């Protein structure tokens, strides 16, 4: 047997590569079809917005108004933005609050007011996805 001929022989390479490619294509195709059938991609795009909120004062007394201002970041649909904590309208969606926002979204520079229910406590600004599948606390304020 000629050793030189053994290393230069390439007749079996093409069928092996073909089989490997066919298996790879089959696995990828099965994964894509499985993702669509099982609806695994439904939560994509339901991530919490990146936004910064500030409060006008941390020295609030019961029944004082606190002005919360969106200072930077993504615009947020008013119907997805909630205020929770020690306020008179706890858990209110921003659309139902007494505010100065005129459009459907809360953008940087816009503000809204809440009324403190106690002399000290916590106010949280939270976001919830429209379908209720996810939520996030965007800012927590402690006041005394």
C-alpha positions as CSV (number, residue, x, y, z in Angstrom):
1,X,0.0,0.0,0.0
2,X,1.3,3.4,-0.9
3,X,1.3,5.8,2.0
4,X,1.4,8.9,-0.2
5,X,-1.8,7.7,-2.0
6,X,-3.6,7.2,1.4
7,X,-3.2,10.9,2.4
8,X,-4.2,12.3,-1.0
9,X,-7.3,10.1,-1.3
10,X,-10.4,12.4,-0.9
11,X,-13.3,10.3,-2.3
12,X,-15.0,9.8,1.1
13,X,-14.8,13.5,2.2
14,X,-17.7,14.8,0.2
15,X,-20.3,12.3,1.4
16,X,-19.3,12.8,5.1
17,X,-19.6,16.6,4.8
18,X,-22.9,16.2,3.0
19,X,-24.3,14.1,5.8
20,X,-23.1,16.6,8.5
21,X,-24.7,19.5,6.6
22,X,-28.0,17.6,6.3
23,X,-28.1,16.8,10.0
24,X,-27.3,20.4,10.9
25,X,-30.0,21.8,8.6
26,X,-32.5,19.3,10.0
27,X,-31.7,20.3,13.6
28,X,-32.0,24.0,12.9
29,X,-35.3,23.6,11.0
30,X,-36.7,21.5,13.9
31,X,-35.7,24.2,16.4
32,X,-37.4,27.0,14.4
33,X,-40.6,25.0,13.8
34,X,-40.7,24.0,17.5
35,X,-40.3,27.6,18.6
36,X,-43.3,28.7,16.4
37,X,-45.5,25.7,17.4
38,X,-44.8,26.2,21.1
39,X,-45.1,30.0,20.8
40,X,-41.8,30.5,22.6
41,X,-41.3,34.0,21.1
42,X,-44.4,35.6,22.5
43,X,-42.6,37.5,25.3
44,X,-40.1,39.2,23.1
45,X,-40.6,42.9,23.1
46,X,-42.2,42.9,26.6
47,X,-39.1,44.2,28.4
48,X,-39.2,47.0,31.0
49,X,-38.4,50.4,29.7
50,X,-35.3,52.2,30.9
51,X,-36.4,55.4,32.5
52,X,-35.4,57.7,35.4
53,X,-37.9,59.4,37.7
54,X,-37.3,62.1,40.4
55,X,-39.6,63.4,43.1
56,X,-39.8,67.0,44.1
57,X,-39.2,66.5,47.8
58,X,-38.7,63.8,50.3
59,X,-40.1,66.0,53.1
60,X,-43.7,65.2,52.5
61,X,-46.5,65.3,55.1
62,X,-49.8,63.5,54.9
63,X,-52.0,65.0,52.1
64,X,-49.1,66.9,50.6
65,X,-48.7,66.6,46.8
66,X,-45.6,65.0,45.5
67,X,-44.6,65.8,41.9
68,X,-42.9,62.9,40.1
69,X,-40.9,63.9,37.0
70,X,-39.7,61.6,34.2
71,X,-36.1,63.0,33.9
72,X,-34.5,60.7,31.3
73,X,-34.9,57.5,29.3
74,X,-37.6,55.8,27.3
75,X,-41.1,57.2,26.8
76,X,-43.7,55.0,28.5
77,X,-47.4,54.5,27.7
78,X,-49.4,56.1,30.4
79,X,-51.7,53.0,30.6
80,X,-48.7,50.8,31.6
81,X,-47.3,53.2,34.3
82,X,-48.5,52.8,37.9
83,X,-47.9,54.5,41.2
84,X,-48.0,52.5,44.4
85,X,-47.2,53.0,48.0
86,X,-48.3,55.4,50.7
87,X,-50.4,57.6,48.6
88,X,-54.2,58.3,48.7
89,X,-54.8,56.7,45.3
90,X,-52.6,53.7,45.8
91,X,-52.0,51.5,42.7
92,X,-53.4,54.1,40.4
93,X,-52.5,54.0,36.7
94,X,-51.0,57.3,35.7
95,X,-53.9,58.1,33.3
96,X,-56.2,58.4,36.3
97,X,-54.0,60.7,38.3
98,X,-54.3,64.5,38.4
99,X,-51.4,65.3,36.0
100,X,-50.2,67.6,33.3
101,X,-49.4,65.0,30.7
102,X,-51.5,65.6,27.6
103,X,-50.5,62.7,25.3
104,X,-50.7,58.9,25.6
105,X,-47.1,58.6,26.7
106,X,-44.9,59.9,29.6
107,X,-41.8,61.4,28.1
108,X,-38.7,63.0,29.5
109,X,-39.5,66.3,31.2
110,X,-43.2,65.5,31.9
111,X,-44.5,65.2,35.4
112,X,-47.5,64.0,37.4
113,X,-48.7,64.4,41.0
114,X,-49.7,62.1,43.8
115,X,-50.9,62.9,47.2
116,X,-49.1,61.4,50.3
117,X,-51.4,59.5,52.6
118,X,-49.0,59.5,55.6
119,X,-46.3,61.7,57.1
120,X,-43.6,59.1,56.1
121,X,-43.6,56.2,53.7
122,X,-42.7,54.9,50.2
123,X,-43.8,55.8,46.7
124,X,-43.0,53.4,43.9
125,X,-43.3,54.0,40.1
126,X,-43.9,50.7,38.4
127,X,-44.3,49.5,34.8
128,X,-46.5,46.6,33.7
129,X,-46.7,45.1,30.3
130,X,-50.0,45.5,28.4
131,X,-50.7,41.8,28.6
132,X,-49.7,41.6,32.3
133,X,-46.9,39.1,31.6
134,X,-44.2,41.2,33.2
135,X,-43.6,44.2,35.4
136,X,-40.8,46.2,36.9
137,X,-40.3,48.8,39.6
138,X,-38.7,51.8,37.9
139,X,-38.1,54.0,41.0
140,X,-38.7,53.8,44.7
141,X,-38.9,57.0,46.8
142,X,-38.7,57.0,50.6
143,X,-40.1,60.1,52.3
144,X,-40.2,61.3,55.9
